[in-house]
Amino acid sequence: MARDTVETHFTETVSTLRAGPARDPGLPVREGTSLTGERCRSLFRRQLESRLLDIAARWLRERDEGYYTIGSAGHEGNAAVAAALRPTDPALLHYRSGAFYLARSEQAGRVPEQGIRDVLMGLTAARDEPIAGGRHKVFGHPDLAVIPQTSTIASHLPRAVGVAFAIERARALGVPGAWPSDAIAVCSFGDASINHASALSGLNTAAYATYQGQALPLLFVCEDNGIGISVRTPKGWVEAAARRPGIEYIAADGCDLAAAYDAAVQAVQHVRERRAPVFLHLSTVRLMGHAGSDVESAYRTQREIRADLERDPLVRTAALLVEAGLITPDELLKAYESDREHVLKIAEEAARSPRLSSAKEIMEPIAPRRPELIAKISPMAAPAAAREKAFAGALPENDKPMTLSQAINRTLADALAVYPEMTVFGEDVAKKGGVYGVTRGLQKRFGAGRVFDTLLDEQAVLGLALGAGVSKLLPVPEIQYLAYLHNALDQIRGEAATLSFFSRGAYTNPMVVRVASYAYQKGFGGHFHNDNAVAALRDIPGLVIASPARPDDASAMLRTCLAAARTSGSVCVFLEPIALYHTRDLFDPGDGGWLAPYAPPARWAETHVPIGRARSYGDGRDLTIVTFGNGVRMSLRAAVRLTQEGYGCRVLDLRWLAPLPVEDLLRAAELTGNVLIADETRHSGAVSEGIVAELLDAGFTGAVGRVTSSDSFIPLGRAAEHVLLSEEEIEQAARKLLG
């Protein structure tokens, strides 16, 4: 459907309207509604402006001055949803939420032109656009509690559940959150999106929480236009899919502003008063196709297209106002032309605005680092009395040397004691203490409000973390195994990692995702419990990937990650080698070489590990073995045997897989001139590929070799030894490199 068809239909239909008896604008605009004439008139202007923004988007694209044409035409009834909410209620919006955004902007006390300009600056990728700064066209603004969303359909629903959860949890913990204590969260999406796994996860998590009595003030808004690009949604499917235990279902005609407003008021009241979710189902239409390049006639009949046009919400609101005697058709048409001219003029100005002009400028908000502040915050400990209480008098620094698992457990306890906004959660982490006991005892010490189990859904776990982080809590979710992280990777790749980029740092996702990682477990599980693939994480811009091998490093690095999350909004993934959790010895049985004492708070500053700094073992001048994770222990053992043969070896534990410790790597490489990379990940997509590239990019001229695990999934039992990197392979590769 062309824009001129939509515009012509509006003008021709409005010109035929007949005015009814004049109503008091302070009274309902028609019988049986709570929408007053005055509010209807205001919302109509926001609807009209939204429609004209869609017209402007197509106009800009034709001039090659605009870059986004997915519009809101036909969905303008969502202005009623904004009107039913408060401007402080956090909103995660569908990409057809133009009228909602303009109504929210006005609610917050801004003049209409400001909202219009926001959208047009986004359409033209203007550098001074207030949320993404020309990086993408999104609806968002830090002053409007509108959190920008990506174009990945439904990926924001798990986060929306997390935001609603965080509103209640912040109040329960007595810590300051990002939103008022009586706020509710709202997220909007289309009918096609309801079939996406992320949507199913969000809806199921909301129902699951409510079913157990958990307060969850969340308004789901499905704007159902009956079609996803070219695929029709079966009639009745949205309602059938939406009806779930604990979620109230309310439906209305989203093309009828008064009906949409009444339904939205009812839904919002239910959510706000009962602190329970509602699914608001608004029937809408889609005008002008999916986007500017979409030829609807290729998959829809003219009769279908015309039927949607007849339900045009802008025309129906105009009729509502005329029939109430609040405006004449002539006044409407004049307003349309006047506003059209005004919007296109602003569009022309936006097209002349400066654009992003360098890679540095574009990348600036991806991952802001504040190393000095991190170094200052990381050593913070709770007061002595609070630590005594947290550890029941048995301070960990007075205990015997610890395993990796024990060190992480004590560090989490220390962090929970000093950060009241911190929560630890995941599958089995509470009473059981995790599959490997890493979180054992934490719930008993800090309570179920701060250490709790979730349902078995990785998208839900990360969604809770995303919502909690953007709401100013400090979430530490656990993913039970590295292989399970891939079930929900888009929650990190598409949602967590992009938020700072698409909001110029106005919104961030501070979090530390703990993951039981890598292979070499004995007597347990095959591929799904022994995954050695991290390539999918390493290519995510700005993500911090920590990979501690030793207990003392794990403590210091976990404190660093928590401090980076708090100070810089960093998204950190903390990869914990399962096979080293309970390892005690290094060379011989009983030597205790893999244990380490827990540092007292007085030493935390001097033992601080900055992001991107490696750790070196030995001072040999013949060979540098670069490694991480399980490779550290294997390489140290291999290095000792090589040393006994007369070779001088040093081992460099990278500790951080992103960002790589390039300076330390180059220094260690130059000291020997021979570098062997012992990499437990797969040969293709391995961490070692990045290490080799860094060495070459820096002009390193020495010899470089690498040894890795095979390009294979990991089989069950001892068969795994045939595809995983071994100490023997490290030794053989070292001898080959040394000649």
VENRA-V860356 format. One line per field, one symbol per residue. psi: psi as a letter, one per 20 degrees, with the letter a starting at -180 (. if undefined). burial: b if it has 16 or more other C-alpha atoms within 10 Angstrom, else e. A space follows every 50 residues. Layout:
BEGIN
psi: ???
burial: ???
END
This chain:
BEGIN
psi: pqhhggggggggghiiqpqaqpqpiirqhrpjqiorhghggghghhgghg ghhhghghghhhjkiqjpjoajpijiiihhgghirqiioppoqqikkghg ghghghhjjqqhhggghgghhghjlphjpifikjhqoqoqphijkopqqr jopiiighggghggghghhgghikqpaiqqhjrqqppqrrhhhiiqhhgh ggggggggghhjjppnnpopoooojjpoeipqpppigggghhoqpioppp qroiioggghggggggggggghgilqqqooopparoqkrgrhipnhiijq qhggghhghijohgghhghggghjkiqqhghghghggghgggghghgggh hiqqrpjqhgggigjgmppmhghghhhgjpqqqghhggghjkinphiirr qqrgghggghggghghhhniipqpraojieghkqhjjhjpihhhhiqiih oqqrrmohhgghgggghggijkrnpnqpphqhhhhihkhhhgghfghigh gjjkjhprmpqooppprabjqpkpjagijmpkojhhhijopippopmqhq ghgggghghggghhghhjkqoppoooogiigjphqggqpjikijqqqppq hijhghjpoqpkprpqprkqjhppoparchhggghgghhghhhhjjpoqq poohhpipqqmgghghghghhhipppoooirqgpjqhhghgggggghijp japprqprrrmqrprqbihhhiiqprhghggghghghi.
burial: bebeebeebbbebbeebebbeebebeebbbeeebbbbbbbbebbbbbbbb bbbbbbbbbbbeeebbbbbbbbbbbbbbbbbbbbbbbbbbbbbbbbbbbb bbbbbbbeeeebeebbbbbbbbbbbbbbbbbbbbbbbbbbbeebbbbbbb eebbbbbbbbbbbbbbbbbbeeeeebbbbeeebbbbbbbbbbbbbebbbb bbbbbbbbbbeeebbbbbbbbbbbbbbeeeeebeeeebbeebbbebbbbb bbbbbbbbbbbbbbbebbbbbbeebbbbbbbbbbbbbbbbbbebebeeee eeeebeebbebbbbbbbbbbbbbbbbbbbeebbeebeebbebbbebbbeb beeebeeeeeebeebbbbbebeebbebbbbbbeeeebeebbeeebbeeee bbbbbbbbbbbbbbbbbbbbbbbbbbbbbbbbbbebbbbbbbbebbebeb bbbbeebbbbbbbbbbbbbbbbbbbbbbbbbbbbbbebbbbbbbbbbbbb bbbbbbbbbbbbbbbbbbbbbeeeebbbbbbbbbeebbeebbbbbbbbbb bbbbbbbbbbbbbbbbbbbbbbbbbbbbbbbbbbbbbeeeebebbbbbbe beebeebbbbbbbbbbeeebbbbbbbbbbbbbbbbbbbbbebeeeebbbb bbbbbbbbbbbbebbbebbbbbbbbbbbbbbbbeebbbeebbebbeeeee eeebbbbbbbeebbbbeeebeebbbbbebbbebbeebee
END
